[in-house]
Amino acid sequence: MRRHGILNKFNLLGAVASVALLAGCATAPAEEAQADLVEAPVEATPQIPPYMDASLSPEARAKDLVSRMTLEEKASQMYDKAAAIPRLGIHEYNWWNEALHGVARAGHATVFPQAIGMAATWDEDLMLDVATVISDEGRAKHHYYASEDVYAMYGGLTFWSPNINIFRDPRWGRGQETYGEDPFLTGRMAVNFISGIQGDDEKYLKAIATVKHYAVHSGPEPSRHRDDYHASDADLWETYLPAFKMAFDETDVGSVMCAYNAVWGAPACGSERLMVDLLRDELKFDGYVVSDCGAIGDFYYDEEKHAAGEAPYAAHDYVNTRAEAAALAVKMGTDLNCGDGEGNKMDALPDAVAQGLIDEATIDQSVERLYTALFRLGMYDDPADVHWAQTPHEVVASEPHINLSADAARQSLVLLKNDGILPLAADTKVAVIGPNADNWWTLVANYYGRPTQPVTALEGIKAKIGEENVTYAVGSTIAGDNYSDYKPVPASVLFHEDADGNLVSGVKAAYYDNKELEGAPTLEQVESNIDFYWDRTPSTGGLNDEFSATWEGVIVPETDGVYRFQPSRWTEVTINGETVGEMDNVEMQAGESYAVRMVLKFDSGWPRDQLDKYAYLNWTDVSRDLEAEALAATEGADVILFFGGIDANLEGEEMGVELDGFLGGDRTHIKLPESQEKLLKKLHATGKPVVMVNFSGSAIALNWEDENLPAIVQAFYPGEQAGKAIAELLWGDFSPSGRLPVTFYKSVDDLPDFLDYSMANRTYKYFEGEPLYAFGHGLSYTDFTYGGLSVPDTHDASEPLTVSATVTNSGDMAGKEVVQAYIQHQDRAHEGVPRIELVAFDVVELAPGESAEIQFDLSPDRIGYYDTDGNPVTPEGSTAILSIGAGQPGFVSDEDALTAEVTFTSAE
């Protein structure tokens, strides 16, 4: 279905012809803009206005286009749902898209390990390859949608990834989206992600990456709209800014997203120090800035507005009006407002100009930044001239992409402990137990696309060793009263009445071409069950049309039970006429009939996932004795494989979860959920060896498990090929190479208050306690030995420092080793100096007996630090210990980390 008012390249000529008549009155500002752009010709091609001339620079084109807009039109472009301007040939554009670990929320896509899992690979080349695939799929999907004039949410080329905040506290639910707790590792992964997303073409960007959330932001989630964080200058430069600085210095990253919270008393998106002094002036960022969604509203939301229904929550109450908020944000350099359901805050800019709160030239600058970005993408150029536009839709979830996802999953797995039980023998019979053994959500985490080849751990193990060698039981809830084993209500229990009143298989479905079940259905048919994913709207065949549907029939259970139903979004379910919520229990008897009706109303507007269309009705029997089933499943097994941890229904962004250990997306403690801990101890008591695979986007305090279980694997959230990779690791098809990008603490009692943004006693760099598993930790199936460390005794601290060592695979299996280099300053000038710091790393793959020389050239800033005022310090006249090895010195053996002392001198 064609959307009203949308113009693309091929129906643009009429609009351009009318614009050409205006060119004479607009050439002066356009030519004036070009005077400063030496590479741009002075005159545009005469048949078209300058902004449509691809031979001009993106900056000149943007300046010309903006000069033709009214003030109201400019304001309409500063919203994530930018309006079409037909008279100028400008189609609507939705700036909001996500690509955290695959193109998200826009239908099928290859799903890679969650960002924290990618960080666990420590592999920059792999990160570049993954991001390249993501942007290939994003380009393909964008042109697929645009070919039918669909410019919808999650269909654009402006990706709001990567999240390069520092995972400073394991309680933060969104920490899974980051590259961990170390600024250097984060920066290196970010640089490669950005490079892969934006491509290497000299003229056109493949897509735009957005580094977020600038810059002092990492929870808590429930209070993020009103919190005010105060970071010291030392912490700012040692921890919160380095990854951003690295991205700006080493890439041409197109966009920055500013955060919800306030920093030093001002909302982040309206902070002069953060946004002007640091971002634009000192860090030299010249792209566009987008607010986090609702952050500009947070400027003026207060208790009174919230109570009156004029705001979704109370926030900073920093200014009084919408116009003041919009003006402040734009003056501080926020160019684009992501809304929050309360509309476009930038629509108040004309009023703000009238009030003298902002001048139109400042608004022009913001809109010019936005259109410079779109022109750099080739958005309004002939697709034949933009080679990225030739990316075929068939690349999406193609075999090479799925294979890369599998490889990334393998490298993301971290072997935390192994007493020799792994790898398992080929003939091992296993009991697969645990709430995450067959949990689809552990594959996709948050901000996910729709996988085409998802493989859970259970499925991967069955495929690996044969179903006859596997018994399975879910064993427990995942946490509290939350179940993870929901499956679609099967066709075997779904019926409807035929014309004679007899029950026949399937449910009656009716599909409508509107979202309110109005008029006659456009399609009626019998469906075997309710479990659908649509690429196109079932009632119209369109890519992004609103629709509604009903499914009606009866459920005839095969067993007695107390059932809990889990419908998909946008739906309402009734059983025997009673509305059933997700936590409602429905008692059912085998053989009895229960009328079921499910209604779906799909709205393609806020806050829906517009291009992601699905419907399902899942259920589980909560009356089963899960523990008894698990113990029974172990009886014929040689080894118990326990798949536990949490999933992204418990940890994530601003969620409604509130139960022991979890609050609003965050965690209140980091212990394994009680239901799982209890089951694990029962399984351990059987006397059979228990190997644990833990899924989580954050550190879990596996204290009892470390003491009592022979082997533990940390899986994070490994992507759609997780089950295949996990089975291969357990049976030794490859040697694990993942390393922790975060510290696994023993308890949050060892940490400061979550709201405290000082880095004292946080992360491996400053933590004074004893971790359960150290940052950088990870075991292999083969052995690597180090030798030949070369570190000079003295070194001019203003010059690059070269250090090297030789690493040898001294085992009998090929493997990858993550070589890590750390510095420890012996004469610390102040307490803010890190206790120890990662300064370099590399991944090397070696065959048995093979050696490689690893050399790191450490720039002066890598061996220096910052003083309390945030000034860089060259450590002249001090000593430091340099180490190269398999992990942090002190947490690996002397053979696995070589150390040497160096004295830094000055040039004099």
N, C-alpha and C positions, 0 to 999 in steps of 0.2 A: 504494500500500500504506500503510495507516494505521499510524503508529508508536505503540507502546505507551506509555501513561501521559501522552499529550499532551492538554491541554485548551485549547480556544479560547473565544472569546466566546460561541459558540452552544452549547457543552456545559458551560458554567461554572455553570449555575444550581444544580445539585445540590451542587457543592462550596461555593458561596456560602451556600446554605441551612444547611449544617452549620456554616459559619463564623459565621453570624448568631447561632447559639446561644451562641457564645463572646464575642459583642460586649460583653455586660455586664461581663465581667471584664477587658476591654481598653480600655474607653472612657476610663478615667482618663488613661493616658499619651497617648492620642490627643488628648483635650481639652487636656491640658497643652501639647502641642506646638502646638495651634492658638492658644493664648493669645498667642503671639508673632507670629502671622500675621494681621494685622488684616483682610486681604482675605478670609479664609476664614471661613465660618459656623462657629459653635461646635458645632452638632449636625449629624451626618450624616443622610441619609435613613434612616429607621428600618428599612426592609426589607433593607438590605444593610450589610455592615461598612464602616467609614469608608474603608478603602483602596480599595474599589470605587466610591466616591462621586465622580463626576467633577466635582462642584461644589466639592470641597475642593481645596486647593493640592496640587501634586505633593509638596511637602515633608511636609505633614501626612499625606498618604496613605502615603508611604514610611515615615514614623515608625510609623504604626499597623501597617502590614504587618510590619515588622521586629520589632516588639514581640511578634508572634505566632509567630515562628520559634524553633526550638531553636538552640543554638549550632552543632550540626553542620549544620543547614540553612543557617544564615548562611554558614558556610564553603563550602558547596556552591555558593552564589551568587557567590562571589568568584573564579570560574574562568571562562575564556572559554567553556567548555562548561557553562554553568550548568544544574543539574539541575532537573527538574520537582518541584513540591511539590503533588501532587494535592489534598491535604486543604485547601489554601488556594486552589485554583483557579489555580495558577501553572504555566504550561507551561514546558518547557525552552526555553532561549534560547542561541544561539551569538553571542557578542559580536563575533566576528572577521568583519569584512567590509572590502573594499578598494575604493577609488574614485579612484585616483591620476589617471587620465586617461580615466575611464569605469568603469562598474561592472565589477569584475574577478572572474574565476574562477567565474562563476555563469551560464554559458551566453552566449547572444547579447547583445550590448550595442553601443552606438555607441562606437567607439574614436577618441578625440581624440589630437592630438599629445601625446607624452610631456611631462611637466611642464617639462623644460628647454626644449622647443619652445614651450610656451605662454608661458614667460617671454620667449622671443625675440620674441613679439608686442608686448610692453610695453603691452598693451591691457587695462585694468582692466574695461571694459564687456564685452569679449569673454570674459574670464575668468569674470565673473558669469554670463553667458549659458551658457557651457559647464558650469559647476557646477550651474546650475539644471536643465539637461537631465540631467546625471548623477544628480541626486537624484530627478528625475521617474522615470527608469528604475529607480532603486533602490527607490523606493516601489512602483512597479508590479510589480516582480519579487517584492518581499517579500510583497505581498498575494496574488500568484499562488501562491507557495509556501504561505503560511499558510492559504489556502483549502483546502488538502489536508493541513493539520496538519504541515507540514514547516517546522521551525525549525532549519535546518542551517547549517553553516559556509558563509559567503558569501551567506547569504540574509537577513541581518538589516538593521537600520537604523542600526547604529553603525559608521561608516566610519573606518578607521584611515588617514586622509589629511586634510590634506596633509603632506608632508615639507618642513619649512621650515628644515632645517639649512643651513648656509652651505657652498657648494661651494668650500672654501678651497684645494683642491689637485686638479689635473686627473687625478691618479692614482686618485681614489676612484671605484669602480665604481658606487656608488649615487648619484653626483652627478647622473645623469640624472633622478632622482626629484625634484630640488630646483628652485627657481626661480633658481638661479645663485649668484653670489658676492657680490652686494650685499645688505646687510640691508634697505635701504629698498625696493628693487624686490621683494625676497622678501616683505616685509611687506605691500606693496600687493596683490600677487597673492594672498597668503594671505587677507587680509581679504575679498576678493571671492569667492574659492573658498568660504570658510566661509559667507558670506552666501548664496551660491547653494545650498549643500548644506543648510543648516538652514532656509531659507525665511523668509517674512515674516509668518507667522500669529501673532496675538497670544497664542494659547493653546497651540498644538501646534507642536512642531518637525517639519519634514518628514523630517529625518534628523539624525544627530549627526556633526559633524566632529571629528577628533582631530589636534591639532598634535603633530608628532613630529620628531625624537627629542630630548626635552628633556634637556640643552640644548647641551652641548659634545660634539658627535658628528659626525664626518665622515671615518671611516676611520682606519686600514686595516681591511679586512674580515677577513682571516685571523686577526687578533689581537684582534678587538673584544670578546671575552668576558673578556679578562684585562688589557687596557690600562688605564692610569691616566693621565689627561690633566690638566695643570695650566695653566689659563688665567689670565692676569693680570686684575686687576680692570678695567683699561682695555679689554682685548680682550673681556672678558665683556660689558661694556655697549656697546662700540662695534660688536661683531660678532656674538657668540653669542646675546645676549638680545633685541635690538631687534625682530626679527620676532615673537617670542613676545609681547613687551610690546604691540606694535601689535595683535596678534590679541586679547589680553585687554582692551585699552582700547577697541577699536572694534567688537568683536563679543561675542556671548554664547556663544563656542565652548564646547561641552559637555565636551570631553575632552582630556586630554594623555597622551601616551605617553612614559614615561621610558626611558632608553637602557641598552644593555648595559654600556658601559665604566664605569670608575670615574672620579670627578672629585675632585681634591684628596684622594686617598687613600681615598675611600669609594665603593662602587657607586652609580651615579647614582640608582637607585630606592630607595636607602637612605641618601642623603646628607641630613643635617639642614640643611646650608646651602642646598643646591640645592632641596630639596623643601619644607622648612618655612620657612626664613628668607626665601628668595627667592620661590618659587612661591606659597605660601599667604599669607605676611605682606606682602611688599613688592609683588609683582605682583598680589595680590588674586584669584588664581584660586580659584573655588569649585565647580568641576565635579569629575568623577571622574578618577582617574589609572589608566591601564592600563600594565602593564609590557610592554616588548618581550618577544618570545616566548622564554622561557627565562631572562630576566634575573634572576628571583628565585632560580632554581637556581644561577645564577652566583655568588650570595653564598657558597655553601658547597661548590661543586664544586672538587675538587682533584685532583692527580695520582693519589692513592691510590683515590679513588672512581671516577675514569675508568678506571683499570687494572682495577678490580673489576667494571666494567660497570654501575656505579651512576650514572654521569654520562656524557653524550655527549661531553664534553671537559673539560679542566682549565680552571678560571677563576680567580676572585678569591681563593677560600679565605679569605673575610673573617670568616665565622662557621663554627661546626662542624656545626650540625645543620639539618635541614629546619624544625624548630619555631622555631629562632632566626632563620632567614632570613625565614619568614613573619611573625613578630612584628615584626622590624625594619622590613620593608617597609611593613606596615600602620601602624605608629607614625609612620613618616615620610610617610604619606599616599598610599601606593600601594594602591588599592582593589580592583584586579582583576588577577589573574595570568593572563597568556597562557602556556600551558604549552609544553613542548618535547618531548613524547613521553614524559616521565618522570612525567606525571600532575600533579594539582592540588597545588601547594605549599601552598595555603591550607587543605588538609585537615588540616594539622598545627596549625591554630590552637586547636582544643580542648585539645590537649596543651600548647600554649604558654600557654594560660590556666591550666591546672592547674599548670604550672611557675612561674607568676607572671611570665612574660615580657611579658604584655600583659593588659589588662583587657577585659572584654566590651563595655564602653561604647565603647571605641575601635573595636572591630570593628563595632558597631552603626552608628557614624558612616559607615564605609565602605559598608556595605550600603545605608544610607539614601541615600547619594549615588547609588549604582547604580540604585535603584528610583525615585528622583526623576527620573533621566534617562528611564527607561522610561515612567513616567507622563507625562512631558512629550512623549513620542512618541505618546501615546494608545494604548499597547500593549495595555491592558486595558479600553479604553473601547469603546462601541458604534461600529463603523466608520461608521455613518450620521452620527455627530457629529464625525468627524474627516475634514475635507474632503480631506486628502491621501490618505486611504484609498480615495477614488473614482478615483484615477489608473488609467486602463485599461492593461492589459498591451500593448495595441496601440501605445502610445507608444514602446515599445522598438524602437530602430533604425528609427524612422519616417522618412519622407522629409525633414521639416524638420530632424530631428536629424542625418541623414547630410549634409544641405546645410551645417549649421553645422560639422560636422567638416571638410568640404572648405574652408570659409572660414577656419577656424582653421589648417588646413594651409597655405593660401596665405600667411597673415600670419606664419607661423612660419619661412618660408624666408628665409635671409640670403644676400644676394649679397655675397660677400667681395671678389671681384675681377672686373673686366670691362674689357677693352681695346677694347670696341666690337663684339665678335662677337655678343653678345646684345643684343636678342632675335634669334633665328634667322629667316631668311626662310622664307616659307610653303612654298617648293618645295625646301627643304633635304633631301637624303637623308642619313640618319645611320646610323652603326654604333653600336649600343648594346652596350657592353662593360663587364664588371666583375662581381665577386661579389655586389654589392648591387643589380644591375639588376633581378633577378627574385626577390628575397629577401623572403619573407613576414614574416620576423622584424624587418625594418627598419620595418615598419608598426606593429607592436604593442609593441615594446620589452619592458619588464618590468612586472609587475602589470597584466595586460591582460585585457580581455574578448574574446569571440569575435566578430570583425567579420562582418557580413553582406554587405558590399560591398567587400571588400579590392581595392585597385588598386595593383599594383606599378609601379615606374617604367617597366619595359618595356611593361606592359599599357597604361599611360596614354599613352605615346608612340605606340604602334600605333593606339590609338583616336583620337589627335589628328591624325596625318598619314597614316594608312593603312599596313597591313602591308607593302605593296609598296615603301614608302620606308624600311623598317627592316631592317637585318641585325643579328643578335645572336650573342654568344658570351660565356660566363661569364668566360673569359680566365685566371683564376687561382683558387687557393684564397683564402679570406678571410683566413687567417693560418695559417702553418705547414702542417700536414697536415689542416686543417679545411676542409671543403667547405660551400658555401652553396647548391648547386644540387640538393639532394635533391627528388625528386618522387615521388608515389605510383607504386608498381609498376603499370604500365598493364594494363588488361583484356586487351590484345592478346597478352600473354605468360603469362596465368594460366589454368590448366586444371585439370580433375579427371577421373578415370576414371568412365565410366558403367558400367552393369551388365554390358556386354559387353567391358569393358576398353578402350574407345576414349576418347581424350582429347576432352573437350568443354569449352567455355568456362566460366570461372568457378571459384570455390573453394567447397568445402562449408563451411557455417557452422553451428555449433550454439551456442545460447544457453541458459544455465542461470539459475535464480532464486536462486542462492547464489554465493559468491565462490570456491568450491573445486571446481567441476565435479562436484558430487555429485548422484547420482540421474540421472534421465533428463532430456534437454534439454526445455525448454518450447517451443523453436522451432528448427526446422531448415530451412535453405533454401540455395540457391546464390546467392552474391554475385559480382558482376562483378569486383570487386577489393576491397582492404581500405583503405577511406578513408571513415570515418564520423564524423559528429557527431550525437549523440542529445540531443534535448530531454528525452526520457523513456527510462527503462530498457528496452532492447529485449526483455527476457525477461518483464517484468511490466507495463510501461506506467506504472510509478511515477516520481515525480520524483526520488527520492533512494534508490533501492534498490540494495543490493549485488547484483552479478551476475558471471558469468564467461562466457567464450566461447572457442571454438576455430574456427580457419579452416585448412582443409587442402586441399592440391592440389599442383600442380607448376608450376614456372616453366620456360618454354621461351624463352630469350633470342633476340632477333632479330639480335643482333650479338655477336661475341666481345668479351670484356672482363673486367676485374677490378672486381667490383661491391662496393660497401659499402652495408650496409643500415642504416636508421634507423627503428626501431620506436617507437611511442608509449609513454608511461609505462604502468606496471603490466603489461607484456607480456614474453614470452619467445619468441624466434624460433629455429627450427632449420631448417637446410638440409641435406638428406640425413642427418638425424639428429644433426647437430652444432650445438650452440648457437652462435649468431652474435652477437657484441657489436657496438657501434656503430663501433668502430675496426678491426674485422676485415675483411680483404679476402677475397673469394670469387671465384675464377677460374671463369668460365663460358664455354662454347662455344655458338655459335649453333646452334639446332635440337636441342640436347640437353635432356633433361628432368631437373629437379632438384626433388626433393620438398621442399615448404615446409610448415611448420606454425607457426602463431602462436597463443599462448595469452594471454588477457587475464583478469586477476583484479582486478575493481574493488571496492575496499574503501572504504566511505563514511566510515570513521573516519580519525583522524590518520595520516599527514600529507597525506591526499588532498585534491584539489580536488573537494569532494563534489558540487557541482551542475554540474560541467563534465565531461561524459562524451564521450569520443572514442576512436577507434582508427585508426591508420594504419600502413602499412608502406611506407616510402619507400626509394628507392635512388638511387645515382649510379654512373656508370662512372668509376673513378679512373685508368684506364689511358689515357684520352684525352690528346692533346697540346693542352692548353688554350690555350697561347700561340699555337701554330700556327693553331688555330681562330679566335682573336681577330684575328690579323693577316690571315687570309683574309677575315674579315668586313668589314674596313676597305676592301677593294679598290674597291668601287663607291660608297663614301660620300663626301660632301662634308665632313662634320664627324664627328669621333669624340666620342661622349658616354660618359664613363667614370664608372661608379657604383661608388664604393669606400667605404672606411672600415671600420667594425666593426659589430657588432650585439650585442644583449643576451644572446647565447650566450657572448660573450667578456667583457663587462663587466656587473656586476650585484651582487647580494647573495650573499655568502659562497658562491662557486661552487667547483667542483672543477677549474677550468681552470688549467693550468700549462704555459706555453710562452713563447717569446720575446716579451716585452712584456706578458705577462699572468700574474697570480698570484692565485688565490682570488677572482676577481671584480674585483680592482683591476688597475691597469696599472703596470708597472715602468718603462716609458718611454712617451712619447707620439708616437713616430714612426709613420708609416703602416706596416702590416705589410710585411715585406720582399718577399713574393710579389707584392704589388700595386705596390710601388715599382718593382720590376724590370719588370713588364709596362708600367707607365706610360711608362717611358723608351723601351721598344721602340715603343710607340704614337706617342710624340712623334717618334721617329726616322723615322716614315713621311713626315713633312713636312706631314701634314694637321693642321688645328687640333684640339686636344683640350680639350674643356670637361669639367671635373670636378664631379660632385655627390657631396659627402661626407656619409655617414650616420655619426653617432656621438652618444652622449649626453654626450661630454666633448670637450675641446679636443684637436685633432690638430696636431702640428707639421708643417704643410704647407709646409716651407721650399723644397724643390726645386720643388714645384708652383707656389708663388707666383712663383718666378723664371722659370718656363718655360711655364706654361699661360696662355692668354689670358683664361680665365674660371673662377671657382670659386664654387660654391654650397654653403653649409652647410645640410643638411636636418635635422639632429638625427634624431629618429624621428617622422615627421609624421602618424601616424595612418592610418586605413584608406583615406582618400582621397588618400594621398600621391602616387600616380602621376598622378592627374588634375591636382593642384595643380602638380607639378613640370613636367609637359608645358606647362601654361598659362604658367608663368613663362618657360620656355625659348623659347617662341614669342611671348612678349610680350602675352598677353591681359590682364595686369595689371602694374603696376609693383611690384617687390618692396619690402617695408617692414619686414621683420624686422631686428632689431638684436641683437648678441651680448649675452647676459646673463652671459658669462664672458670672461676674457682668454684669447686663444690665444697661448700661449708658444712660443718657438722650441725649448726643450728643458727637461727637468726639471733639467738641470744648473744652470739659472738660479734654482732654487727651494731652499728649506731642506729638511731631512729630512722625510719624510712624517709621521713620528711627532711632530714638533715642532708644538705647538699655538699657539705665538706667531704673531701675524699679521705680524710683521716680514718684509718682502719678499714678502708674499703678496697676491694679488688686486690689482686696479687701484688700490685705495686706498693700498697700501703698497709696491707693486712698484717697485724702483729700476732695473730693467733696461729693455730695449727689447722690447716684445711684437711678435709677428708681426702679430696683429690685436688692436686695443684693445677693451676692454669698451665696449659701445655702438656699435661699428662696424657699418655696413651701407650698401650702395649702393642706388640707385634707377635707374629708367629715365627719370625726369624730373628736373628741377632745382628745388631749393628755395633761396630766398635770404632772408636775415634783415635786418631793419632796425629802427630806432626803439627801440633798447634803452633801457629806463628803469630806472635803479638810483640811489637817492639817494646823495649823496656821504657823508653821515653818517647814522647810524641808532642809535636806542636799542636796544641788544641784548636788552633784556627785553621788547620789543614785536615783534609780527609784522612781517616785512619783505616789502613788495610789490615784485615785479620784473615787468617785462613786455617784450615785443618783438613785432614783426610778422613773420610768415612768409608768403612768397608762393610759389606754384607758378609759377615762371618758365619751365617747360618746356612741351612740347606734348602731354603725356599726364597724365590724372588720376592721382593717387597719394596715398598716406598718408605722412605724415612723423611720425617719433617725435622730438618736441622734448624736449631734455634740458637740465637746469639743474644746474650744478656749483658748488661752493664750494672755494676754495683759501685756507686761512689762511696769512697771510704771517708772522705772529709766533707760531710754534708753541711752546707752553709745554713740551712734552716730546716725545720721539720717538714716543710712541704715538698722537699726533694724526695722522689720515689726511693723506696728501700731497694728496689731492683726494677729493671726496665728492659723489656724486649727491644732490641735495636735492629735486628735483622732476622730473616728466616728464609728457607728455601726448601723445596721438595725435590728429592732425588730418588730415582728408581734404579735399583741395582739387582743384578742377578747374583746368585750365590758365588762368593769369592771375588766379586767385582768391587773396585774401589773408585772413588771420585774425590777430587780436590774441590772443596767449597771455599770460595773467597767472598768476603763481604767488604765493600768499600763504604765506610761509615762517614757520612758528612759531619761537619762540625756540630750541626744542630742535633744529630742523633746521639752524640756523646756529651752534649751539654744539658742544661736544665734551666728552669725559670726561678727567679727569686720571688719573694713575697709580693712584690709589686708587678709581677708578670713580665719582668724584663729578662731576656735571654742571658744566660751566664755561660761563659766559656770557662771550663774548669781548670784554669791555669794554676800551676803550683799545687795541684792535688793529685791524689792517686785513685785509681779505680781498678776493679777486678773485671776482666772480660772473660766470658765463658762461651764455648761453642759445644753443643751437644744435643741430646735427645729431649732435653727439658730444662726446667729451672735447676740451677746448681742447688744442692741441698735436698732435692727430691728425686734425683737419679744417682746412680753409682758413679764413682770416680772415673770408671772406664767410659761411662755414657755422657760425661760432660767434662771437658778439659778447661781448666782455668789458668789465667796468668794475670799478673799485675802490671799496670802501665802507669807511669808518672807523666802527667801532662805539663808541658812547659809553654812558655809564650814565645812569640816570634823573636823577641829581643834576646 
